[in-house]
Amino acid sequence: NISFEKISSMLRKRLASPRVADWYSGKWEVFNECTILSLDSSTGLVIEKRPDRVMKQGDHLIVVDFKFARPTIHHEQQVQRYMHNLREMGYSSVEGYVWYGYDNRVVPVSLQ
């Protein structure tokens, strides 16, 4: 059984890293689970994507997807798709990350 104290301690440690602390500093405009719409050019259908967290400061965006599973390349590819969609929306400065909650790893994602 996991106690409240254990969970609280884990969360405090997760939020203490400098990068993550900045994300929760209050200086970002935050969009949690907001839908990004795009058009599939091959089918003409509208595609909905929903990143876990998008943060905006001026013209700069950061997109983060939280995972509580074993890392796979698919997680990074998912964030790359979010980043690509945000660039298509006109944002030229977009960073992306996968944050693995259990082992508290924040993996930077780049567009290729």
N, C-alpha and C positions, 0 to 999 in steps of 0.2 A: 504494500500500500504506500502510495506517495503522499506525504504530508503537505499541508499548506505551506509550512516553512521551507520545505525542500523545493517546491515549485517557485515560491517567492525568491529564494536564493538563486535558483537557476535563471529566472527572468532578470534579476538584477545583474547577474554576470553577463547575460546576453546583451543587455542594453548599455553596459559599461564600456564596450570597445569604442574607440574614438569615432570610427566611421558610422557605426550604428547610433551612437549617442547624438551625432549630428543630425541624423534622419529624424530623431524624436526631439530635437531642440526647440521646436516651435517656430523656426524661421522659414520653414517650407510650407507651401500650400499643398495640402495632401488630398489625394483622390484614392480612396480605398475601394477596390473592386468595381471601378467604373468601366463601363463598356466602351471598347474601341471598335468602331465599325469600319470595315474595308470591303472593297468590291473584288470578288474573284473574277479576273478578266476572262478566264476560260469558260466560266459558266454563267457569268452575269449575276450571280447570287451575292447577297450581302452576307458577310461573315462577321460574327461577333466574337471578340476576344476580351478577356477580363483579367488583367494583371492584378495581383494582390495589392500592390501599392505603387502609385506614381506620385512623385514629389516634384513641385515646380518652384523655381526661384528665378524670377526674371525670365530669360529665354532658355534656361537650363532645366532639363528634366532628368530625373533618376527613376528608373523602373526596377522594382524588386519583386521577386516571386519567392514565397516561403515554401520550403519543402521539409517534410518530416519523413523522408524515405532515403534509401540509398542513392547516392549521386549517380546520374546517368547523363549521357550526352543530350538526351531529349530535353532535360531541364534547361540547359543552356540554349538549345535551339528554340525553345518556347520563348525565352526572354529575347533572343535575337529577333524573332517575329514581332514581338511587342515593340522593340526598338525601331525596327524597320517601319512599322505602321506609324509610329510617332514621328519619324523623319518624313514620311509621306504627308503627314499633317502640317509640315512646315517647320518643325523643330529641328534645328541643325545640331544642337548640343544635347545629346542624349547618352546617358550612362545606363548600364544594366548590370544587375547582380542577381545571383541565386543565393538565398540565405538558408542554409541547412540548420534547422533549429536544434536537433538533438546534439550535434557535435559543434555547434556554433561556428560553422565555417561560412564566410561570406566570399563567394566566388565571383570575381569580376567577369563580365561577358562583353566581348567586343563584336562589332559587326565585321564580317569578312568581305 
